[in-house]
Amino acid sequence: MTSPFELSGRAALVTGSSRGIGSAIADGLARGGAAVILNGRDEARLAHALEAARRRIPSATWHASAFDVTDEAAIEDAIARYESGIGPIDILVNNAGMQLRTPLTEISLENWRSVIDTDLTSAFLVGRTVARRMIQRGRGKIINICSVQSELARPGIAAYTAAKGGLRNLTRAMAAEWSRAGLQVNGLAPGYILTELTRPLAADPEFDAWVRNRTPAHRWGRPEDLAGPAVWLASPASDFVTGQVIYVDGGMTSVV
């Protein structure tokens, strides 16, 4: 018998995977046997990420597709080109996101919409495009990268909190509509993960102490902490799991 976590013969698209959490999840799926499609808007950065991924895991099959996850036409074109030229996408990880730290009374409508479009609407657009094809095949895995801010809030990140709360319920809505067709749709919600983008926060002694003291595991998460749960949700091992959000947060959302 093969492992229930086996991903060989499957292709996974991970949006926003040129660095950080997306890159770590892509590595995990590749080590599980999946062919992985990296994605980002910056073609130069994406090309560099592709080269680095091939060096890290040379035995895996790697592809790259540069497109804007908020551009409906670009998404449709990229997915159609991949599926017609290479093969079906079996696993989708909606990871692309952004953050702006601005008081709610001062954030501009333009910036509000930018965060909502990138962190929430993109999952709808990419998810819908891929799901239409998955439904025809009768199978597929979709993983939306949520956040502890899907449940909690902090001052200064209202747009992000609204988007991630919406993504939690979009995950449930996708599961409600698509699970009967053979798809499983779930979310992973990271806590405070040490990445290139959060390193300035970790360098602030007061904020670093707050994160550690607020987290029962008493540490920042690492991007690779998301890889194992992502492989589980992408694999046959989770075939009866759908509509759930798994918090990978060192216990932060479990305590007061």
NORFENMO-V646292 format. One record per pair of residues at least 12 apart in sequence whose ideal C-beta (glycine too) atoms are under 10 Angstrom apart, sorted by the first residue. I is the first residue (numbers start at 1). J is the second residue. Records with the same first field share a line. If there is no record, write none. Layout:
# NORFENMO-V646292
I=J, J
This chain:
# NORFENMO-V646292
2=33, 236
3=32, 33, 235, 236, 237
4=232, 235, 236, 237, 238, 239
5=32, 33, 228, 231, 232, 234, 235, 236, 237, 238
6=32, 33, 34, 231, 235, 236, 237
7=28, 29, 30, 31, 32, 33, 34, 35, 36, 90, 91, 141, 231, 234, 235, 236
8=32, 33, 34, 35
9=33, 34, 35, 87, 90
10=29, 32, 33, 34, 35, 36, 87, 88, 89, 90, 91, 139, 140, 141, 234, 235, 236
11=29, 34, 35, 36, 37, 61, 63, 82, 83, 86, 87, 88, 89, 90, 91, 92
12=25, 26, 28, 29, 30, 32, 34, 35, 36, 37, 38, 89, 90, 91, 92, 93, 141, 143, 230, 231, 234
13=26, 29, 35, 36, 37, 38, 39, 63, 65, 78, 79, 82, 89, 90, 91, 92, 93, 94, 95, 126, 130
14=26, 27, 28, 29, 30, 34, 36, 37, 38, 39, 40, 91, 92, 93, 94, 95, 96, 143, 145, 230
15=37, 38, 39, 40, 41, 65, 67, 69, 75, 92, 93, 94, 95, 96, 97, 122, 123, 126, 127, 145
16=38, 39, 40, 41, 69, 93, 94, 95, 96, 97, 98, 118, 122, 145
17=29, 36, 37, 38, 39, 40, 46, 49, 50, 53, 64, 93, 95, 96
18=38, 39, 40, 41, 42, 43, 44, 45, 46, 47, 48, 49, 50, 52, 53, 64, 66, 96
19=40, 45, 46, 48, 49, 52, 195, 196, 197, 223
20=95, 97, 193, 194, 195, 196, 197, 198, 223, 226
21=93, 95, 97, 145, 188, 190, 193, 195, 197, 221, 222, 223, 224, 225, 226, 227, 230, 248
22=38, 39, 40, 49, 93, 94, 95, 96, 97, 145, 195, 223, 226
23=38, 40, 49, 52, 53, 56, 95, 195, 223, 224, 227
24=95, 193, 195, 222, 223, 224, 225, 226, 227, 230
25=93, 95, 143, 145, 188, 223, 224, 226, 227, 228, 229, 230, 231, 234
26=38, 39, 49, 53, 56, 57, 60, 62, 93, 95, 227, 230
27=52, 53, 56, 57, 60, 223, 224, 227, 230
28=57, 223, 224, 226, 227, 228, 229, 230, 231, 232, 234
29=60, 91, 93, 143, 227, 230, 231, 234, 235
30=53, 54, 56, 57, 59, 60, 61, 62, 227, 231
31=56, 57, 59, 60, 227, 231
32=60, 91, 227, 228, 230, 231, 232, 234, 235
33=59, 60, 61, 231, 235
34=60, 61, 90, 91, 231, 234, 235
35=60, 61, 62, 63, 86, 87, 89, 90, 91
36=50, 53, 57, 60, 61, 62, 63, 64, 91, 93
37=50, 61, 62, 63, 64, 65, 78, 79, 82, 86, 89, 91, 92
38=50, 52, 53, 62, 63, 64, 65, 66
39=63, 64, 65, 66, 67, 68, 69, 75, 78, 93, 95, 96, 126
40=64, 65, 66, 67, 68, 69, 96
41=66, 67, 68, 69, 70, 71, 74, 96, 118
42=66
43=64, 66, 67
44=66
45=66
46=64, 65, 66, 67
47=64, 66
49=62, 64
50=62, 63, 64
51=64
61=86
63=82, 85, 86
65=77, 78, 79, 81, 82
66=78
67=79, 81, 126
68=96, 117, 118, 122, 125
69=94, 95, 96, 97, 117, 118, 119, 121, 122, 123, 125, 126
70=96, 113, 114, 116, 117, 118, 121, 122, 125, 126
71=117, 122, 125
72=121, 124, 125, 126, 128, 129
74=125
75=122, 125, 126, 127, 128, 129, 130
76=125, 126, 128, 129, 132
77=129
78=126, 129
79=92, 126, 129, 130, 132, 133
80=129, 133
82=130
83=130, 133
88=130, 133, 134, 136, 137, 139, 140
89=129, 130, 133, 134, 137, 140, 141
90=130, 134, 137, 139, 140, 141, 234
91=130, 134, 140, 141, 142, 143, 230, 231, 233, 234, 235
92=123, 126, 127, 129, 130, 131, 134, 140, 141, 142, 143, 144, 183, 185, 234
93=126, 141, 142, 143, 144, 145, 188, 226, 230, 233, 234
94=119, 120, 122, 123, 124, 125, 126, 127, 130, 142, 143, 144, 145, 146, 167, 170, 171, 174, 185, 187
95=122, 123, 143, 144, 145, 188, 226, 230
96=118, 119, 122, 123, 126, 145
97=115, 118, 119, 120, 122, 123, 145, 146, 147, 160, 163, 164, 167, 197
98=111, 114, 115, 117, 118, 119, 122, 159, 160, 163, 197
99=115, 118, 119, 147, 149, 157, 159, 160, 163, 197, 198
100=112, 114, 115, 118, 156, 157, 158, 159, 160
101=154, 155, 156, 157, 159, 160, 201
102=115, 156, 157, 158, 159
103=155, 156, 157, 158
104=155, 156, 157, 158, 159, 161, 162
105=158
106=156
107=156, 157, 158, 159
111=159
112=158, 159, 162, 163
113=159
114=159
115=157, 158, 159, 160, 161, 162, 163, 164
116=159, 160, 162, 163, 166
117=163
118=159, 160, 163
119=145, 146, 147, 149, 159, 160, 161, 162, 163, 164, 166, 167
120=144, 159, 160, 162, 163, 164, 165, 166, 167, 169, 170
121=163, 166, 167, 170
122=163, 167
123=142, 144, 145, 146, 163, 166, 167, 170, 171, 174, 187
124=144, 166, 167, 170, 173, 174
126=142, 144
127=142, 144, 170, 171, 174, 178, 183, 185
128=174, 178
130=142, 183
131=174, 177, 178, 181, 183, 185
132=178
134=178, 181, 182, 183, 185
135=177, 178, 180, 181, 182, 183
136=181
137=181, 182, 183
138=181, 182, 183
139=181, 182, 183, 184, 236, 239
140=178, 181, 182, 183, 184, 185
141=183, 184, 185, 186, 230, 233, 234, 235, 236, 238, 239, 242
142=171, 174, 175, 178, 183, 184, 185, 186, 187, 233, 234, 242
143=171, 184, 185, 186, 187, 188, 226, 229, 230, 232, 233, 234, 238, 246
144=164, 167, 168, 170, 171, 174, 185, 186, 187, 188, 189, 245
145=164, 167, 187, 188, 189, 190, 226, 230, 248
146=163, 164, 165, 166, 167, 168, 169, 170, 171, 186, 187, 188, 189, 190, 245, 246, 247, 248
147=160, 161, 163, 164, 165, 167, 168, 187, 188, 189, 190, 191, 192, 193, 245, 247, 249
148=161, 164, 189, 190, 191, 192, 214, 215, 247, 248, 249, 250, 252, 253
149=161, 162, 163, 164, 165, 167, 168, 189, 190, 191
150=163, 164, 165, 166, 167, 168, 169, 171, 187, 189, 245, 247, 253
151=164, 165, 168, 189, 245, 247, 249, 252, 253
152=164, 165, 191, 214, 249, 252, 253
153=165
154=210
164=187, 189
167=187, 189, 245
168=187, 189, 245
169=187, 245
170=185, 187
171=185, 186, 187, 188, 189, 242, 243, 244, 245
172=185, 186, 187, 242, 243, 244, 245
173=185, 243
174=186, 187, 242, 243
175=187, 241, 242, 243, 244
176=242, 243
178=242, 243
179=240, 242, 243
180=242
182=239
183=242
184=233, 234, 236, 238, 239, 240, 241, 242, 243, 244
185=233, 241, 242, 243, 244
186=229, 230, 232, 233, 234, 238, 241, 242, 243, 244, 245, 246
187=233, 243, 244, 245, 246, 247
188=226, 229, 230, 232, 233, 244, 245, 246, 247, 248
189=226, 229, 245, 246, 247, 248, 249, 252, 253
190=221, 223, 225, 226, 229, 246, 247, 248, 249, 250, 252
191=211, 214, 215, 217, 219, 220, 221, 225, 247, 248, 249, 250, 251, 252, 253
192=207, 208, 210, 211, 212, 214, 215, 219, 220, 221, 249, 250, 252
193=220, 221, 222, 223, 224, 225, 226, 248, 249, 250
194=208, 211, 219, 220, 221, 222, 223, 225
195=220, 221, 222, 223
196=223
198=211, 220, 221
199=220
201=220
202=220
208=220
211=250, 252
212=250
214=249, 250, 251, 252, 255
215=249, 250, 251, 252, 253, 255
216=249, 250, 251, 252, 254, 255
217=249, 250, 251, 252
218=250, 251
219=250
220=250
221=248, 249, 250, 252
225=248, 249, 250
226=246, 248
227=248
228=248
229=246, 247, 248
230=246, 248
232=246
233=246
